[in-house]
Amino acid sequence: MAKHDHHDHDHQHHEHHGHGGMAEMPHRFEHAEDWVGAFDDPARDAWQKPDEVVAAMAIAPGMTVADIGAGTGYFEGRLSAAVGAKGAVIATDLEPDMIRYITERAHKAGWANITAQLGGATDPGLAAASVDRILIVDVWHHLADRVAFARGLAAALRPGGQVIVVDFELTSDRGPPKEHKLAATAIASDLAAAGLVTSMASESLPDQYIVVARAK
Ligand SMILES: C[S@@+](CC[C@H](N)C(=O)[O-])C[C@H]1O[C@@H](n2cnc3c(N)ncnc32)[C@H](O)[C@@H]1O
């Protein structure tokens, strides 16, 4: 996506709903085709560094990985390859049309190990102790109850599991409007309140940070 595309899309969406604050979150991403141009813009790779994000997840073949708020499935091809034929990827989204889109995309692309399923606003919808890694990119600021959601993520982790949260630096020109951005410390605090131990991944993303959370 062009440098400001994501910001403009997100900003435009917020304009429709006003700027009254977090009570209005989350806003909607109802029609996948409206978002695919921005989310899957090949130019996004230059700053999103998806290979580096997936490397930070330390995925081993055979693992089960969830991508929460997967959107149009930008990360799915890489996650599918990382877990391999014996692994599984669960892509969730709040929007039924994103689930429809990812399911069709996975079929066309031959990502046989990917399942797309609807997630809940306050509950990620994952079974207890069922996943090894959870990726959540540019979603945290949309959550209606961040600590409740983090508790759901914590409960879904298998022993040794990790949650990997990628989001925009407060100073970045990309991502949501500044008033909706969250500092890494705020996300780490939400995850800690859910009983997880957090650390910052070492990375070279120009606009984002990566928070990693593990069970105690
Ligand atoms: C900015 S997009 C990011 C999409 C994708 N992670 C990416 O990096 O391309 C945010 C997505 O999160 C979804 N979302 C928001 N709240 C959610 C929730 N509670 N559970 C699952 N998905 C959610 C939205 O519907 C939207 O598709």
The ligand as an SDF file (V2000), in Angstrom:
LIG
                    3D

 27 29  0  0  0  0  0  0  0  0999 V2000
   -6.5460   -3.3900   10.1320 C   0  0  0  0  0  0  0  0  0  0  0  0
   -7.2160   -4.9930    9.8360 S   0  0  0  0  0  0  0  0  0  0  0  0
   -5.7620   -6.0450    9.9100 C   0  0  0  0  0  0  0  0  0  0  0  0
   -5.8940   -7.2990    9.1150 C   0  0  0  0  0  0  0  0  0  0  0  0
   -4.6860   -8.2330    9.1380 C   0  0  0  0  0  0  0  0  0  0  0  0
   -4.3140   -8.6030   10.4960 N   0  0  0  0  0  0  0  0  0  0  0  0
   -3.5300   -7.6260    8.4140 C   0  0  0  0  0  0  0  0  0  0  0  0
   -2.5140   -7.3420    9.0630 O   0  0  0  0  0  0  0  0  0  0  0  0
   -3.6310   -7.4430    7.1870 O   0  0  0  0  0  0  0  0  0  0  0  0
   -8.0730   -5.3860   11.3240 C   0  0  0  0  0  0  0  0  0  0  0  0
   -8.9400   -6.6270   11.2050 C   0  0  0  0  0  0  0  0  0  0  0  0
   -9.2930   -7.0710   12.5320 O   0  0  0  0  0  0  0  0  0  0  0  0
  -10.6350   -7.4920   12.5190 C   0  0  0  0  0  0  0  0  0  0  0  0
  -11.1050   -7.4910   13.9120 N   0  0  0  0  0  0  0  0  0  0  0  0
  -11.4220   -6.4310   14.6950 C   0  0  0  0  0  0  0  0  0  0  0  0
  -11.7860   -6.8450   15.9230 N   0  0  0  0  0  0  0  0  0  0  0  0
  -11.6870   -8.2040   15.9150 C   0  0  0  0  0  0  0  0  0  0  0  0
  -11.9340   -9.2320   16.8700 C   0  0  0  0  0  0  0  0  0  0  0  0
  -12.3690   -8.9420   18.1150 N   0  0  0  0  0  0  0  0  0  0  0  0
  -11.7380  -10.5240   16.5180 N   0  0  0  0  0  0  0  0  0  0  0  0
  -11.3100  -10.8340   15.2620 C   0  0  0  0  0  0  0  0  0  0  0  0
  -11.0730   -9.9020   14.3080 N   0  0  0  0  0  0  0  0  0  0  0  0
  -11.2540   -8.6190   14.6330 C   0  0  0  0  0  0  0  0  0  0  0  0
  -11.3120   -6.5340   11.5730 C   0  0  0  0  0  0  0  0  0  0  0  0
  -12.5570   -7.0320   11.0930 O   0  0  0  0  0  0  0  0  0  0  0  0
  -10.2530   -6.4020   10.4760 C   0  0  0  0  0  0  0  0  0  0  0  0
  -10.4140   -7.3670    9.4650 O   0  0  0  0  0  0  0  0  0  0  0  0
  1  2  1  0
  2  3  1  0
  2 10  1  0
  3  4  1  0
  4  5  1  0
  5  6  1  0
  5  7  1  0
  7  8  2  0
  7  9  1  0
 10 11  1  0
 11 12  1  0
 11 26  1  0
 12 13  1  0
 13 14  1  0
 13 24  1  0
 14 15  1  0
 14 23  1  0
 15 16  2  0
 16 17  1  0
 17 18  1  0
 17 23  2  0
 18 19  1  0
 18 20  2  0
 20 21  1  0
 21 22  2  0
 22 23  1  0
 24 25  1  0
 24 26  1  0
 26 27  1  0
M  CHG  2   2   1   9  -1
M  END
$$$$
